Amino acid sequence: MPRVIIQPAAGADARAHYEDTIRQPVPIPRIRTQLAAVGLPLPDVLASLTAVPVWGVTPGSRGQNARCWEQVQPGDVALFYGQKRFFASSVVIGKIHAATLARDLWGNDPNGQTWEYVYFLDEITDRSISVDAFNQIMRYSANNIPQGFQVVADGRAEDLLALFSLESSTSIPAVSPSEYNTLVELPAGELDRQTLVNQRLEQRFLRRHLFQGHSSRTCCICGRNLPVELLVAAHIKRRADCTAEEKRDYQNLVAPMCQLGCDDLYERQYITVDHTGTIRRNPNLPLTSDLQDVVAPLEGRACPAWTPGTQQYFEWHARNQRRRAS
């Protein structure tokens, strides 16, 4: 499970650092030069980049920040706090202990420490999360003000990720096949916290299976190659109608569909895939002229997700086409 990093950035220096090294990502040559000066290699995760958002923390008066930093892993989500709200989130892609780099970027604080426990970020997203909502999830008092670098690694992290939709779309933590099989056999429940957690774990497993760490994939309906954050692991047969055995057949049950319209068109059955693997419009549903313009380029395309293994699920979808009363 990804951890959630609570990163206060309320002071003038912290906000300046945020503007200087997150809003304006640091060029990779600058990082490489500072690391090479002390014999440190450039982390592999940065090798293909030209610039990267960078943050860091000091060791802390008793080394507490350094101990928290040791817990940080790629895929963890950092929440930045200031001005009585969490104003941004980001996803950790790597880290390094590098005092020379930190001094070059930020200098020293009044105590002579530098922000040497460095981590590299991606997916910087502006947010406006109230401290009241945060305190409720964390089970803190209503007047609590986030202070100090903190890594949340218990069930509250899952709550923060789920309720504020913080989890990375590209860095997908592992869920084992045995864990997935256990999840799909659980009875459907009300939308309580545990149900939300289970749904996220199931989707995490399916997305990892489909996208396998790639940053982009092809939508099986329109054929466009898109960032995986714009794709979903779509159930070919409606999940609610699947048996537990069918849900365990995840290699054939899901397919990548984009959120630019294809997933909705398929889920709402404006389009289907016939027995030859060809995309067809649903003749039972009337189309507006604008919707016709969207569907027409899709009709007749070969669906690359259609295989002997997926055929039965596409056929179920085609047999159960939605109809509108005339």
N, C-alpha and C positions, 0 to 999 in steps of 0.2 A: 504494500500500500504506500502511495506517495505520502511523504511528510509535508506539513505546512510550516514554513518558516515565517515567524513574526519578526518583521524588520522595521523598527521605528526609524523614521527619517523626518523628524519634526523640526530639528534645529536648523539654523541658517547654514552651517557647514554641510550638514547632511543633504539639505535640499540643493546646495550648490554641487555636491558630488553627484547627486542624482541627475542633474542637468548635464554635467560634464561627461559622465561615463555610462549613463544609461540612455537618456534622451539622445545623446550623441555617442554612439558606440565607439569603442576604442579601436584604432587601426591595428591589425594583426602585426605589421612590422614593428610597431612600438612595443608591443608585448614581447615579441620574439627577441628584440634587442635587450630588453631589461632582464629577461630570463637567461639569455646566453651569457650576460655579464657575470652571473653567479653559477654558471654551469648547469642550468636547468633546461631541459628540452621543452619545446612548445607542445602542449597537450594535443594528442591526436585529434580530439574533437574540434580543434580550431584550425586544423591544417587546410581545410577547403574553404575557409571563410576569409573575407577581406576585413571585417570589423566585427566586434562583439560587445554587447552590453556587459559591464563589469561592476561588481560590488564587492565589498570586503568589510570585515569586522576586526576590531582590535582584540588582543588576547583577553582583555578584561582585567579588573584589579586583582582577581584571584584565579585567573585562567578559565573562568566560567564560559566565556565566549568561545575559546579554543575548544573546549570539551563539547559544546553544542555543535560547533562547525564540523567536528569529526563525524557527527551523525548524518550530515548532509550528503545526499546522493543525487545523481542525475534523475530527472523526472519529478523531484520535489518542487513544490510551488512556494514561491516567496511572496508574501503580502507586505506591501509598504504602507506604513502608517504615518499620518501627519495631519494637522489641522482638524482633529476630531473625527477623522474618517480614514479608512483604508483606501488610498487613492490609486493604487496600481497593483497588478499581480504579474508574475513572470515565472518561467520554468527554468530550473537549473539544468545546465548541460554539462558542467564540469567544475572542477575546483583545483586550487593549488595554493600551497603555503609559500608566499613569495614577498618578503618584506621590501626588497629592492623595487619590485614592480609597484607595490602599494605606495612607497614614498614618491616614486615618479608621478603617480596619478594623483595622489591626495596630500602628500607631505606628512607631517606629524600632528597629533593632537596636543593640547596644552600639557598633557602629562608625559610627552615624549614618545608615546606609542604611535604606531601606524596601523593601518587597517590591513594587516598582512595576511589574514585568513580570507583569501580571495575566492569568490565563485563567479562563474560565467553564466550568462542568462540568455534566454530566448523567449519569444512569444510575450513581449511586453504588452500589457493590456490595461488601459485606463479603467478604473473602477470607482465606485462611490458606495462603499459598504460602511454602514454606520457602526460606531463602536458599541451601541446598544445591542444590535443584532449579534455582533461578535461576542459580547459578554454573555448573552443568553446561551449561545451554543457552547461556549467554554465553561459555562456554569460559574462565572465570576459575579461579583457584586455589581449592581447597576452603575456605581460610580467609579468602577475600575478604569484606569487609563493605561494602555499598553506601554510598557517600559522595558527596555533591554531586549537584546537578541534572544530569541526563543525558538526551539524546534518542537513542534507538536507532533507526536508519533503515536498517540493512542486513538481510540474511537472517535474522539472529537475532531481529529484531522479528517476522517471520512465524512463527518457531518459538514465541516466547512467546505470540503471539496464538492459534496453533493448539493448543498443548499445554495451555494454561490456559483456553481458551475465553473470551478477553477481548474479542473484537471486538464492536463495537456492533451491535445488531440493527436500528437505525433509521438511523444515519448510514452509508450503504453506499458505499464508494469505487467509482469507475468502473472497469469493465473493458470494453474496446472489443469490438464484434462480431467483429473479426478475431482478437483474442486469444481470445475464446470459441471460435471455429471451430477455432483451433489446438488448444485444450485438448481438445475433444471428439473430435478425430482421433487423440489420443495413445493408444497401446495400454494396456490395463489392466495395472497393475503391483502389486507387493506394497505393503503399507502402510508404505512408507518415508516419509522427510520430504518428498521432492518430490511424491509421490503425494498426501499430505495437503494440501500447498500447492496443487496443481492442483485438488483437489476443492473447496477453499475459494474459489479464484478462480472456478470454475464456478458454485458456489452464489451467490457475491457478484453475478455477472452476472445470474443468473436472478432473484434477489431485487430487484435494482435495476430490472430490466425490469418485474416484477410490481407492485412497491409504489411506485416512482417518487418516493421521498422522503416519502411520506405516513406519518404516525405510526400510522394505523389503516387496516384494510381489512376486507372482508367475506369470510368463509369460504364457498366455493362449495358446501359440503355442508349445513351447518346454518344458514347465513344470518346468523350473528351477526357484528356489527361489533366487531373486536377489535384491540388493539395489535399491530403487525406482529411484535413479539417473540414473540407466541403463534401466529404463522402460519409455514408453510413453503411454499417453492416446490416443490410436489409434482409429480412426473412422472406424467402421466395414463397413459402406457404405461411399464411398468417400464424404467428406464434401461438395465439390463443387456441388455435385449432390443431396444433401439433400434439402428438402423443409424446410421452417421455422418451420413447425409443427414437422418434423422429428428431427430437431436440438434441439427442446425443449424436445424431448424424450431422454434426456441424460442418463437416467438410463439404457437404452438398446442400445444406439448408439455407445458407446465406450467400449474398452476392453484393458487390460494391455498387451502390447507386448514389447519385449526386443529390445534394440539397438544393440544386438550382432548378428543381422541378421534377426530375425523373422519379425520385423516391415517392413523391406525392402522387404523381400520375399512376405509378404502378400500385401503390398501396390503396388508392381510391378507385382502382380498376378502370381508369380511362384507357389504359393500355394493358396488354397481356403478351405472353410469348406462346406461340402455337407449337404443335407437335413436331415441327421441323426446326424449331429454334429461331423462328422469325417473329419480330415484334409486330403486333397488330393492334389496331384501335378497337375498343369495345363498341360494337354497333348498337348496343342497347342503351348507351348514354349519349344524349345530344351534346354537341359541342358548340360553343359560341364561335364566332368568326376568329376572334383572337386566340382562343384555345386551339382551333383547327390549325392556325399558323404554327403553334408549338408542336402539335402532335404529328402533323404531316411529314416533317423531316425524319421522324423516328420510325414511322410505319414502313415495313419492308426491310429494315436493318436486321442483320444477323446478330443475335445476342451471344456474345462469347461465353457467357456464364452457363449457357445451355449445354449440358453434357449428358451422357447416359445416367450419371449419378443424380443430376439435378432434375432430370426430365419429369419424374413423378411429382415433384413439388410445383413445377411450372404448369403441369397438366391440371393439378388441383386448382391452381389459381385461375386457369382458363375455364374450368368447369363451373366455377363458383363466381362467375361474373355478376357484378351488381347490375340491377335493372331499374329503370325508372318508369313509374306508371305513366301511361299515355292517356 
